[in-house]
Amino acid sequence: MTLTAQQLSEQQKTALITRLQALADDEIILAQRDSEWTGHAPILEEDIALANIAQDEIGHALMYLELRAALDGSDPDHLTYFRGPREYTNVQLVELPRGDWAFTMLRQYLYDAYEALYLDALRASTYAPLAEVAQKAVREEKFHLQHTALWVERLGLGTEESSRRMQDALNTLWLYTEQLFTRTQDEDALITAGITPDPATVKARWEELVRAHLERCQLQVPTVSPLRLSRDQHREDLIYLLTEMQSTAREFPDAQVW
């Protein structure tokens, strides 16, 4: 059964808007962190590659926000540039300060693995517009995953220093991965209708994929339990990130693009 916007119940529509915004917020904030490497990556090729990845993430965010706009008439630019940190629903994993190159590549890998698997499952969504967006985005995300998986391998199996930095990054980042699989408000209604996948199912696939790759790269997954966080819990880091990201739009709210 394929659903259209008109066939969604009010509960499903509200829940879908919440999930779409969460997906978009993750992409927006991660893209902002990635963009901080522009001009500072270890080699020129990676400077360009990470900038392209950030651009792709923004493109994915826009697709989610346009789906939301079709449901409630919201403005993607306003949602991005005129909401405060308490209104953002991204996971803390993406808002953490950029760290060193090992930290950035491992964070991107952990997130790319999640997004690639989530989008793959989302292609079977009973909500046709969402399935179409997933079909477009998953191709790019698989390229992202291949790229960052190679960096995890290169650094994990590289020098003693690169391996140490990767392990340090993993010890920090692993604590924040559980939040990726937290259900959004009333998401049960979406899962039951086949509109979005069950995060628990995605998590099982993610764990299998990620743990196997980390083991091949001689990195040890921490045994401590990940933090149990909801999507309305943020670090102070998000305040500073949004202040910089939103500064121009807030200073010139009536500016027009010609």
N, C-alpha and C positions, 0 to 999 in steps of 0.2 A: 504493500500500500504506500502510495506517495502522497505526502501532505503539501498543501499550499498554505500561505499565510492566512487566508480566509478560513481554512479548516482547523486552525489551531484554537484550542480553548483559551480563555483568558489566563488560566493558570499556566498553561504551556507557553503562551506568548511572554508572560512576565518572567518565567524561569529561563526562557531562551534568551531574552534580552540580557539577563544577568550573566549567563554563561558566555554569550558573545562578547560582552564588555570585559569579562575576566580574560578571555583569550586575547583580545586586542591589547589590554593593559600589559600583559606579559610581554607581548611583542614590542610595544612602544618603549617600555623601560629597558629591555635588553638591547634594543637597537641603539638607544641613547648611550648605554654603557659601552657598546662596541664602537660607537662613533668617537669615543674619547681617545681611541688609538690612532685616529687619522693623523698621519704625519709622525707617528711615534712607534709604529710596529718595528720589529727587529730587522725586517728586510722589506724592500719596496713592494715585492710581489704580494706579501702578506698584508701590507698596508692597503693595497687595492682590493685584495680578496675579502678582508674583513669589512671594508667599507661597502662592498657589494652585498655581503651577508646582511649587514645592518639595513641596507636599502630594501632587500627582500623582506626582512621582518616588518618593516614599515608598510610594505605592500600588503602583507598578510593582515596586518592590523586594519588597514583601510578596508579590505574586503569584509572583515568581520563587522566593522562599524557601518559599512553600507548595508549589510544585512540587517543590522539593528535599525538603521534609518528607515528601511522599508517597513519595519514593524511599528515604529513609534514616531517617525518624522524627526528624529534627533539629528543634530549637526555634528559630523565627525570632528571637524576642526574645534568646535566649541568644547566637545567632550575631552579632547586631547589637551588643549591649552588653557582651559578655564575651570578645571576641577582641581581641588586641592588634594594633598596627600591622603586625607581621611576618606576621600571619595574614590581614590584609586583602589583597584582590587587585584593588583599583580601579586605574585608570590615574592617572598623576600629573597629567594635565590637570585632573581634578576636585578634586584636593587642594590645588592652588596657592592661596595666600591670595586673598581676594575681590577685591583691587585696587579701582579706581574703577568707575564705572558702565559706561564703555566696555568695560573688561576683562571685567566680569561678563556684559554682553549678548553680547559676541563669543564668549566661552567657551560660553555657553549655546547660541548659534547653531551653533557648530561641533559641539557635542555633540548638539543636537537634530537636525541634519541627519544625523548618523551614526545616531542611534537610530531616527529615522523610517524611514530606508532599511533598517536592519537588521530592524526589526519588520515592515516590508512584505515582506521576503524570508522572514521567519520564519513568516508566515501560511501558507506552503506546506510547513511542517514535516511530516514523516511521523509525528512523535510528537504525537498528537492533543491532549493537554493543553497542550502548548507552542504549538501553532497557535491554540488557543482564546484563550490569554492574549495572544498577539500581536495577534489580531483586536480584542480589547478595548482594548489599550494604544495601538495605532497611531493611533486616532482622536484621542486626547488629544495625542499627540506631534506630530501634524500641526498642531494649533492652537498648540502651543508654538513650532514652527518658523516658522509665519506671524508670530507675535508678535515673536520675536527677529530674524527677517529684516528686519522693518520698522524695528527699532531700529538695526540695522547700517546700513541705508540712511539713516535719519534722521541718524545721527551721522557716517557717512562722507561724506555730501553736505551736511552742515550748515556750521558755522562752521570757520574755520581751526583753532581750538582743538579742536573735537570731532573733526575729521578727523585731527589729529595724535595725539590720544589713541587713536583707533581703530587707527591705523597702528602706534603703539607697542605696543598690546595684541596685534595680529596678529604683530608681530615676535617677541614672546615666546611666544604660545600655539601658533603654527604648529610650533614645535620639538617639541611634545608630542603632536601629532595622530597620528603613526605608531603609537603604542602602542594606539590604539583598535582597530587591525586586526591585532594580534598574536594568533595562534592560542593557545588554552589547551591544557593538557596532554592529549595523545591526542585532540585535536579532529578529527583526520583520520577517526577512526572514526565520528564524528557526521556529518561532511560527506559521507562516502561513502554513508551510510545515508539521507541527505536529512533528517536531524534538525535540523541547523543549517546556515545558508548559509556558503559560502566567504567569509571576510573579505576576500579579494582582490577578489572580485566586488563586494562592498559598497563597498570602497574606490574602485573605478573609478567607480561611480555617484556617490559622495560627492565625489570630486575634480571631476567634471564640474559638479555642482550648485553646489558651494561656490565654485570658482574663477570661474564665470560671475557669481555674485551679487557677489562681492568686486570683480570688475572693474567691474560696473555702479555700484558704490558708490565707485569711484575709489580703491580700496585695492590695494596691490601685495603679492602673495604673496611672501614671502622666498625667495630662491634657495638658501639654505643647506639642507643635508639635515636632516630631522627626526631627533631622538634615537632611537636603537634601544634600547628599554627592554622588559624583561619585566614581567609583572604582579606580581612579587614585589619589585620595586625601588620604594622610596618615598623621599620627602623628609622632612626633620625636621618639616615643617609638619603631617604626618598625626598625629604624636604629640600635638601640642597640640590639634588638632581633636578627636581621639578622647577625650582627657582631659576636655574640656568636654562633649562629647556623651554620654559614658558615666558622668559623675560621679554623677548621681542614682541610676541603676540599680545602680552598684557600691556606693554608700553604703547603699542600702536594698535589698539583693538579694531579700529575702523580702516586699517590699511587694506588696499585692494591689490590683487595680483593682475597685472595687465598682460 
